[in-house]
Amino acid sequence: MCFGFMLLCLVVVIWCSGGGTVEHRFQPSSPITVHVVPHTHNDVGWLKTVDQYYYGSKDDVQHAGVQYIIDNVIRELIMDRNKTFIYVEIAFFKRWWEEQDTEMHDKVRELVKNGQLEFINGGYCMNDEAN
């Protein structure tokens, strides 16, 4: 699902660059550079409680199980040193971290040390300001 969303974003970026009509599709004279920045934006208590988001309950409200997102991201980073990820919502990461053993702590520290995992914002959650 995450890859599908990133692909959709890429298509939207390319489509919007050309004005959005079939007749005027973007045809660059040279290759364009598209930056895909894998990151989180998991709401902390927006439509569900923090626990419901973290554990993935109340799927009828919104499908989200943040602990599984973190599990998968860390697994993928460990498997491929070329991948990077930016994590934002410390509210969820703190909870996940406290559930992990020493071996996983060491692996995550190594991901941070080698630049694969980065924490930004320094806040409990990401704000939704658009201005």
FENKA-V9099 format. One record per residue. PHI is phi in degrees with one decimal (none if undefined). OMEGA is omega in degrees with one decimal (NA if undefined). Layout:
BEGIN
phi:PHI omega:OMEGA
phi:PHI omega:OMEGA
END
This chain:
BEGIN
phi:none omega:-180.0
phi:-63.7 omega:179.0
phi:-63.6 omega:178.7
phi:-60.7 omega:178.7
phi:-65.7 omega:179.4
phi:-64.1 omega:178.2
phi:-63.7 omega:176.8
phi:-59.4 omega:178.8
phi:-60.4 omega:178.8
phi:-61.8 omega:178.3
phi:-61.5 omega:179.8
phi:-63.4 omega:179.2
phi:-60.3 omega:-179.1
phi:-66.3 omega:-179.7
phi:-62.1 omega:-178.2
phi:-66.4 omega:178.8
phi:-65.3 omega:-177.7
phi:-103.6 omega:177.4
phi:87.9 omega:173.0
phi:83.0 omega:178.1
phi:-116.8 omega:-178.8
phi:-62.3 omega:-177.0
phi:-67.6 omega:-174.5
phi:-121.8 omega:178.3
phi:-62.8 omega:-177.9
phi:-65.2 omega:176.3
phi:-130.0 omega:-175.6
phi:-67.0 omega:175.8
phi:-76.5 omega:175.1
phi:-140.0 omega:-178.5
phi:-57.3 omega:175.7
phi:-99.2 omega:177.0
phi:-107.0 omega:177.4
phi:-113.9 omega:179.1
phi:-99.5 omega:174.7
phi:-107.3 omega:-176.1
phi:-112.8 omega:178.0
phi:-64.9 omega:-176.8
phi:-155.9 omega:177.0
phi:-101.4 omega:164.0
phi:-152.5 omega:-179.4
phi:-97.2 omega:-177.3
phi:-65.0 omega:178.2
phi:-102.7 omega:175.8
phi:81.8 omega:179.9
phi:-80.2 omega:-179.9
phi:-100.5 omega:-178.8
phi:-135.7 omega:175.4
phi:-72.8 omega:177.8
phi:-57.9 omega:178.4
phi:-61.5 omega:-178.7
phi:-65.0 omega:175.2
phi:-65.9 omega:-174.5
phi:-64.5 omega:-176.0
phi:-88.3 omega:177.6
phi:84.3 omega:178.9
phi:-83.9 omega:-177.9
phi:58.4 omega:179.0
phi:-60.2 omega:179.6
phi:-68.6 omega:178.9
phi:-86.0 omega:177.4
phi:-162.7 omega:179.4
phi:-82.9 omega:178.1
phi:-162.1 omega:173.4
phi:-138.8 omega:-169.8
phi:-59.3 omega:-179.8
phi:-59.7 omega:179.8
phi:-74.1 omega:175.8
phi:-62.0 omega:-179.4
phi:-63.5 omega:177.7
phi:-53.8 omega:-177.0
phi:-69.2 omega:179.0
phi:-62.2 omega:-178.9
phi:-62.0 omega:178.9
phi:-59.4 omega:-179.2
phi:-65.4 omega:178.5
phi:-65.6 omega:178.7
phi:-64.5 omega:-177.0
phi:-73.8 omega:-175.3
phi:-138.4 omega:-177.3
phi:-67.4 omega:178.7
phi:-84.3 omega:-179.6
phi:-86.9 omega:176.0
phi:-132.6 omega:-179.3
phi:-154.1 omega:176.6
phi:-111.3 omega:178.6
phi:-110.1 omega:-173.0
phi:-115.9 omega:-168.4
phi:-80.9 omega:-178.0
phi:-65.1 omega:177.6
phi:-55.3 omega:179.6
phi:-80.1 omega:-177.5
phi:-63.9 omega:178.2
phi:-58.2 omega:179.4
phi:-63.1 omega:179.3
phi:-61.6 omega:-178.9
phi:-56.6 omega:-177.9
phi:-66.2 omega:178.3
phi:-89.5 omega:-175.6
phi:-93.3 omega:178.1
phi:-89.2 omega:-177.6
phi:-60.2 omega:179.4
phi:-60.5 omega:179.2
phi:-68.3 omega:176.2
phi:-56.6 omega:179.8
phi:-63.5 omega:179.2
phi:-64.0 omega:-179.9
phi:-67.2 omega:176.9
phi:-58.7 omega:178.7
phi:-66.0 omega:176.9
phi:-61.9 omega:177.9
phi:-67.7 omega:-177.9
phi:-59.9 omega:-177.5
phi:-91.8 omega:172.4
phi:83.6 omega:179.8
phi:-79.0 omega:-179.1
phi:-120.1 omega:-178.1
phi:-129.1 omega:176.4
phi:-106.6 omega:178.7
phi:-125.3 omega:177.4
phi:80.9 omega:178.4
phi:66.1 omega:-176.7
phi:-112.6 omega:177.8
phi:-62.9 omega:178.2
phi:-149.3 omega:176.8
phi:-87.9 omega:177.1
phi:-78.3 omega:-178.1
phi:-110.1 omega:-179.7
phi:-64.1 omega:179.5
phi:-111.2 omega:-179.0
phi:-121.5 omega:NA
END
